[in-house]
Amino acid sequence: MKKLTVLSMIAAALLLTACGDSSTGAEAKAATEAKTETAAPAKCAADGKCGEGKCGGDKKSATTETKEAVSTATTEAKEAVSTAADKVKEAATEKATAAVDAVKETATSAVDKVKETATSAVESVKETATSAVDSAKAAATTATAAVASAVDTGAGKALYAKCAGCHGIDGKTKAMGKAAPVAGQSAADLETKLAGYKAGTTNAVGMGMLMKGQVASMSDEDIKAVSAYMAGL
Ligand code: HEC
């Protein structure tokens, strides 16, 4: 409807020009009402204000110009719509891009935070575990040392109790007045001698069988422990 109105107005303007300055408001109104190509010349001819040849010719060119004007207006409108659409697209794209960027940033920072938290958690667990292991190791070392010293001294001392009657509490007594004192001898030497008595192969002063009876029931660990104790006398 708007296009039609525009077309009518353009046609009116052209008709006014073509028919001269003498055209009245009534003619302009009549021309404005000429909404089709056929209606316009009929009205113009009926008015008799201008020659048929001139009017007809002008009508033709006016129609062409009108068409061109409409075409131009349509093209311009199309372009305007296209430009507007492009702008809307650009704006939408920019907004979408900004939104995507914001989401990306949020996601990235969230991931970073999770990573940091996880890393610090793992580190604290590692530290706790390491210190716990260290404590356990230290405790184990202490316990082992305590057990070792208890075996070396306590067990050895207990085992020597029955030997002290002949070898002396200080280990310096010559057993049966003949045997060499056990004090001052190395743990390794004493261990070898006791192993020899147990096997029945050692007989230093003719009383090896007596000593075999003393150590026969002793285990290798007992012999080792009592030897270590005697070496310390
Ligand atoms: C009844 C006394 C007696 C008792 C108890 C006794 N011994 Fe002896 N021991 C001897 C005599 C005697 C000899 C010498 C044996 C020989 O002829 O080799 C000897 C030898 C030894 C020797 C070797 C010394 C050397 O350097 O030649 C050692 C070591 C020894 N005894 C350790 C012990 C231990 C350990 C016990 C206790 C489990 C013990 N004896 C209990 C009498 C005793």
Boltz pocket constraint, residues with backbone or C-beta under 6 A from the ligand:
constraints:
  - pocket:
      binder: B
      contacts: [[A, 159], [A, 160], [A, 162], [A, 163], [A, 164], [A, 165], [A, 166], [A, 167], [A, 175], [A, 176], [A, 178], [A, 179], [A, 180], [A, 181], [A, 182], [A, 190], [A, 193], [A, 194], [A, 202], [A, 203], [A, 204], [A, 205], [A, 206], [A, 207], [A, 208], [A, 210], [A, 211], [A, 214], [A, 215], [A, 226]]
      max_distance: 6.0
